[in-house]
Amino acid sequence: MDERPPFFSVVVPVYNVEPYVRQCIESILFQQETSFELIIIDDGSTDNSGKICDDYSSNPNVRVFHKENGGLANARNYAAPYIRGKYVLYVDSDDYLNTPLCLRNFEKLLNDYPEVDVLAFGHVKYDESIHEYRECLPNIKEEFRICDFSELIRDNLYTISACFMTFRASMINPEILFFDENVLSEDMVWSIRLALCAQKYLVYRTAPYVYRQRANSISHVVSDRNVYDMEGNTERALELIENNIPNNNRMPYYRAIAQHYSMSAFWTAMLPEKCWKEHFGFLEKYRFLLTYGVRRREKLLRIMLAVLGKTWTFRMIGKREKRLNHIK
């Protein structure tokens, strides 16, 4: 039996995804020409998801753990001590990989460029409500590009989602690189923590990850609690930067956090208008972040707020976003 550690550890937190989890697991087990382990964390599922996971436990590449429900961030943190691979990939249990050569291609690049700490890639967005697939590739013309965090931000290649990258496992640390628990949009602060640990990024122009937008999910996600969590994430990210980065080196991090801020603003606009004033204080306090924004969204938001003010800006954004997401 080969006792060498696998090249990849693929971590899949599972909670009540009975219709989807088998496709997710099999898309990983079908990976070819690479070494990997699959760590499945059943986060207290109350449907048959946990039993489906156990169906694969006899596979030598699979380890299944069952725990009380603690949320996505808690499940990812729970997996950390069990990771044996050199690189880690998180896959959400209602998503899947769309090619059996995904990990092989990642491994080849990471072996060719051993200085790389993070390999980021694109995804295919699948809107389950209208059965539509849309490929979202990194904004580069070449097959791949190696850069540091400053270049990543400058060229608009930064991604918040932990699922759209694989990264060096040795960077995981319960005091440095971990997921904040009991908040929504936990990837926001995690991606800043990752930037504090990583020296080199490789951006790969491919989309092997299928991200499923489940029917009506947006209407559940856009809530007052989620906006408050996103605001807290922005404040924690700023605190991280101010405590760890000298003032003259903060520009790329502020540019990244400007994306978090604009997300908070757009999601606030999707709340009922009577809720907006509760968030105006946060938006005014951190409005300076928009001066660092490099994306069209941040630039447009800065102009609209200056010309129209907060209320009319939110009215215009809210109508557009609700129309695009089919929300009444």
C-alpha positions in Angstrom: 0.0 0.0 0.0 1.3 3.5 -1.0 1.8 5.5 2.3 3.0 8.6 0.6 0.7 11.6 1.3 -1.6 12.6 -1.6 -0.9 15.6 -3.7 -4.4 17.0 -3.0 -6.8 16.9 -0.2 -10.4 17.7 -1.4 -12.6 18.8 1.4 -16.4 18.5 1.0 -18.7 19.7 3.8 -22.2 18.2 3.5 -25.5 19.3 4.9 -28.9 18.2 3.6 -28.0 18.0 -0.1 -29.4 14.6 -0.8 -30.3 15.3 -4.5 -26.8 16.6 -5.3 -24.1 15.0 -3.1 -23.6 11.9 -5.2 -22.8 13.9 -8.3 -20.4 16.0 -6.3 -18.5 13.0 -4.8 -18.3 11.0 -8.0 -17.0 14.0 -9.9 -14.0 14.0 -7.5 -13.5 10.2 -7.4 -13.4 10.2 -11.2 -10.3 12.4 -11.2 -7.5 10.7 -13.2 -3.7 10.6 -13.2 -3.1 12.3 -9.9 -3.1 11.4 -6.2 -5.8 12.8 -3.9 -7.8 12.1 -0.8 -11.4 13.0 -0.3 -12.4 14.3 3.1 -16.2 14.4 3.6 -17.6 16.2 6.6 -21.2 15.4 7.2 -22.3 18.4 9.2 -25.3 16.8 11.0 -27.5 16.2 7.9 -31.1 15.3 8.7 -31.8 13.8 5.3 -30.1 10.9 3.6 -26.9 12.9 2.7 -24.9 11.2 5.5 -25.9 7.7 4.4 -25.0 8.5 0.8 -21.5 9.7 2.0 -21.1 6.4 3.9 -21.7 4.5 0.6 -18.3 5.7 -0.5 -16.4 5.1 2.8 -15.0 1.8 1.5 -13.0 3.6 -1.1 -9.4 3.9 0.1 -9.2 7.5 -1.0 -12.3 8.6 1.0 -12.6 9.4 4.7 -16.1 10.3 6.0 -16.6 12.2 9.3 -20.0 12.8 11.0 -20.5 15.7 13.4 -23.1 17.9 14.9 -24.3 20.8 12.7 -22.0 23.8 13.0 -22.2 25.4 9.6 -20.0 25.5 6.5 -17.1 27.4 8.1 -17.1 25.1 11.1 -17.1 22.0 8.9 -14.1 23.3 6.9 -12.2 24.1 10.1 -13.1 20.7 11.5 -11.4 19.1 8.5 -8.1 20.9 8.9 -6.4 18.4 11.3 -7.2 15.5 8.9 -5.7 17.1 5.8 -2.6 15.1 4.5 -2.3 16.5 1.0 0.2 19.1 -0.2 -2.6 21.3 -1.6 -6.2 21.8 -0.5 -9.3 22.2 -2.6 -12.7 23.0 -1.1 -15.8 21.8 -3.1 -19.3 22.6 -1.9 -21.5 19.5 -1.8 -24.1 20.8 -4.3 -21.3 21.7 -6.8 -19.1 19.4 -8.9 -16.0 19.2 -11.1 -16.8 18.9 -14.8 -13.6 17.2 -16.1 -11.8 14.1 -14.8 -8.4 15.8 -15.6 -9.0 18.8 -13.4 -6.6 17.8 -10.6 -4.1 16.3 -13.0 -3.8 19.7 -14.8 -3.5 21.5 -11.5 -0.8 19.1 -10.3 1.3 19.6 -13.5 1.3 23.4 -13.1 2.1 23.3 -9.4 5.0 20.9 -10.0 6.3 23.1 -12.9 6.0 26.2 -10.7 6.8 25.1 -7.1 6.9 28.7 -5.9 3.2 29.0 -6.3 1.1 29.1 -3.1 -2.3 29.5 -4.6 -3.7 28.3 -8.0 -6.9 30.2 -8.9 -9.3 29.2 -11.7 -12.6 30.0 -13.2 -16.0 28.3 -12.9 -19.2 27.6 -14.7 -22.3 29.2 -13.1 -25.3 26.9 -13.3 -28.6 28.6 -12.7 -30.8 25.7 -11.6 -34.1 27.8 -11.9 -33.6 28.3 -15.7 -31.2 25.5 -16.5 -28.6 27.9 -17.8 -24.8 27.4 -17.8 -22.5 30.4 -18.0 -18.7 30.1 -18.2 -16.8 32.6 -16.0 -13.1 32.6 -16.9 -10.3 34.7 -15.4 -9.7 37.9 -17.2 -6.4 36.9 -18.9 -5.6 36.1 -22.5 -2.8 33.6 -21.9 -3.3 30.1 -20.5 -2.1 31.1 -17.1 -0.3 33.9 -15.3 1.9 34.0 -12.2 1.6 37.1 -10.0 1.7 38.5 -6.5 -1.3 39.8 -4.6 -0.7 43.4 -5.8 -0.8 42.3 -9.5 -3.8 40.0 -8.8 -5.8 43.0 -7.6 -4.5 45.4 -10.2 -5.5 43.1 -13.1 -8.9 42.3 -11.5 -8.1 38.6 -11.0 -8.9 38.5 -7.2 -11.6 36.0 -6.2 -13.3 35.8 -2.8 -14.6 32.2 -3.0 -12.5 29.6 -1.4 -13.9 27.0 -3.9 -12.3 28.7 -6.9 -8.7 27.9 -6.0 -6.4 25.3 -4.6 -3.8 26.4 -2.1 -0.8 25.1 -0.1 -2.0 23.1 2.9 0.9 24.2 5.1 -0.6 27.7 5.3 -3.6 26.4 7.3 -3.2 27.6 10.8 -5.9 27.9 13.5 -4.6 31.3 14.5 -3.9 32.7 11.0 -5.7 31.0 8.1 -9.1 29.7 9.2 -12.8 30.5 8.6 -14.8 32.7 10.9 -17.7 30.7 12.2 -21.3 31.7 12.7 -21.3 34.4 10.0 -22.4 34.3 6.4 -20.1 35.1 3.5 -17.2 33.7 5.6 -14.9 33.5 2.5 -14.5 37.3 2.5 -12.2 37.5 5.5 -10.6 34.1 4.7 -9.5 35.4 1.3 -7.7 38.4 3.0 -6.1 36.0 5.5 -4.9 33.9 2.6 -3.4 37.0 0.9 -1.4 37.6 4.1 0.1 34.1 3.9 0.6 33.6 0.1 3.5 35.0 -1.9 2.7 33.8 -5.4 -0.6 33.2 -7.2 -1.1 31.3 -10.4 -4.3 32.3 -12.3 -5.3 29.5 -14.7 -7.7 30.3 -17.6 -10.0 27.3 -17.2 -13.4 26.6 -15.6 -13.5 23.1 -14.2 -15.7 23.9 -11.3 -19.5 24.0 -11.7 -21.1 26.4 -9.2 -24.8 25.6 -8.7 -27.2 28.5 -8.0 -30.1 26.6 -6.6 -33.7 27.7 -7.4 -34.7 30.8 -5.4 -31.5 30.8 -3.4 -31.0 34.5 -3.8 -34.3 35.4 -2.1 -33.1 33.4 1.0 -29.6 34.9 0.9 -30.5 38.6 0.7 -31.5 39.3 4.3 -30.7 41.9 6.9 -28.6 39.3 8.8 -26.5 38.7 5.7 -25.9 42.4 5.1 -24.8 42.8 8.7 -22.5 39.8 8.4 -21.0 41.3 5.2 -20.4 44.6 7.0 -18.7 42.8 9.9 -16.6 40.9 7.4 -15.4 44.2 5.9 -14.6 45.6 9.3 -12.6 42.5 10.3 -10.7 42.5 7.0 -9.7 46.1 7.6 -8.6 45.3 11.1 -6.5 42.5 9.8 -4.8 44.8 7.3 -4.2 47.6 9.8 -2.7 45.1 12.3 -0.4 43.3 9.9 0.5 45.5 7.0 2.5 48.8 7.1 0.5 51.8 6.0 2.5 52.3 2.8 1.8 48.7 1.6 -1.9 48.6 2.2 -3.1 49.8 -1.2 -3.8 46.4 -2.8 -5.6 45.1 0.3 -7.8 48.2 0.4 -8.6 47.6 -3.3 -9.6 44.0 -2.4 -11.8 45.1 0.5 -13.4 47.7 -1.7 -15.0 44.7 -3.5 -16.4 43.6 -0.1 -17.8 47.0 0.5 -19.5 47.3 -2.8 -21.0 43.8 -2.3 -22.5 45.1 1.0 -23.9 48.2 -0.7 -25.5 46.2 -3.6 -27.0 43.7 -1.1 -28.3 46.5 1.1 -30.1 47.9 -2.0 -31.9 44.6 -2.3 -33.4 44.9 1.1 -36.8 46.6 1.7 -36.3 50.4 1.6 -37.4 50.7 5.2 -34.2 48.8 6.2 -31.7 51.0 4.4 -31.2 53.7 7.0 -29.9 51.0 9.5 -26.9 50.5 7.1 -26.2 54.1 6.0 -23.8 54.6 9.0 -21.6 51.7 7.9 -21.7 52.8 4.2 -20.7 56.4 5.1 -18.0 55.4 7.5 -16.2 53.1 5.0 -17.1 55.0 1.8 -13.4 55.9 1.4 -12.8 52.3 0.2 -14.4 53.2 -3.1 -11.5 55.5 -3.9 -9.4 52.3 -4.1 -11.8 50.3 -6.2 -10.4 49.1 -9.6 -13.6 47.4 -10.9 -16.4 49.0 -12.8 -18.8 48.2 -9.9 -16.8 50.3 -7.4 -16.2 53.1 -9.8 -19.9 53.3 -10.8 -21.0 53.1 -7.2 -18.6 56.0 -6.2 -20.1 58.2 -9.0 -23.7 57.3 -8.2 -23.3 58.1 -4.5 -21.7 61.4 -5.3 -24.3 62.5 -7.8 -27.5 60.9 -6.6 -27.0 60.3 -2.8 -27.6 57.0 -1.0 -31.4 56.7 -1.3 -31.7 57.2 -5.1 -28.5 55.1 -5.7 -30.0 52.2 -3.8 -33.4 52.6 -5.5 -31.7 52.3 -8.9 -29.4 49.4 -7.9 -32.2 47.6 -6.1 -34.5 47.6 -9.1 -31.8 46.4 -11.4 -30.6 43.6 -9.1 -34.1 42.4 -8.3 -34.9 42.3 -12.0 -31.7 40.3 -12.8 -32.4 37.9 -10.0 -36.1 37.5 -10.6 -37.1 38.9 -7.1 -40.3 40.8 -6.6 
